[in-house]
Amino acid sequence: MKNQHIPVLLTEVLKYLDPRPTEAFLDVTAGYGGHSSKILERTLNTQATTLVDRDQSAIDHLRGQSDFKGAEIIHKDFLSASAALLEQGRQYDMILADLGVSSPHLDTAERGFSLKAEGPLDMRMDSRQELTAEAIVNNYDEAKLAKLLRDYGEEPKARAIARGIVEHRPIASTTELAQVIARAWPGPASRKHPATRSFQALRLAVNDELGLLEAALPKWLSLLAPGGRIAIISFHSLEDRLVKNFFTEHAGDRYDAPLRLLTKKPVTASEQELVFNPRARSAKLRAAAKIKTNGREEHAYPGKKPLPSVQGPR
């Protein structure tokens, strides 16, 4: 497929999820299946695999791949899908969440994610939803825009950018918006485009990414079978903070802690990976394992002696 997404931190994902034959696997952001195909090479069990994505293009791609024949493929956001799976009493040995946008999103101008290519102000991961970046840019008042850019983009010039947006409305395209934002950053160009943080903030707001993640984390804990492993890749400091705080809250020395941390600090891409996949530069991986209520671990983790695995029910 054109603009195929390269799975980030693949070696590290395989290390911490530690896939075993017949195990049940849930990928809540399956995308174009880069991580999932490698995990299925080890589990050899598509019947116990669930792939979730809210992007129609990704779903169409997954359904057309022979690697995923027999797998359950769900076209929903990961929060809605996780809630439905919980209602069914499902559990999995491995859960993976690769947050953020994929290369096809960024490289397809008409999706509106790229600030370098001319395209509509869209930024929807699920084209079925109504809210777009265009609606936010052209309808939010200056104060609300500034708060969005500050809270979601951690943008130091949020007020100046919001003022510039209001003064130049209506704004119709990604490149037009990028130019308006750049005017708030006079002086020599830096490595990052001056509109990077603002575009990221708009994307997070359009897709409610932080809200969905915060609500989904406890559901993923419930979907994880005893002995199961969960790995989450984030690309934004606010996402990483949510994951870190959740893992820290549910892991520890107390007798009833349901999780054991597999990563004490976020795992980042190696220099070797960055050579062929520079978009992995901001990726951070955190992983944890679920333990039994009596404190005994049922599964082998990296560096531990193997024990019988737990099969997630279908």
Summary of the structure (lengths in Angstrom):
residues: 314
radius of gyration: 20.3
end to end distance: 30.7
largest distance: 63.7
contacts: 1018
relative contact order: 0.16
helix: 45%
strand: 14%
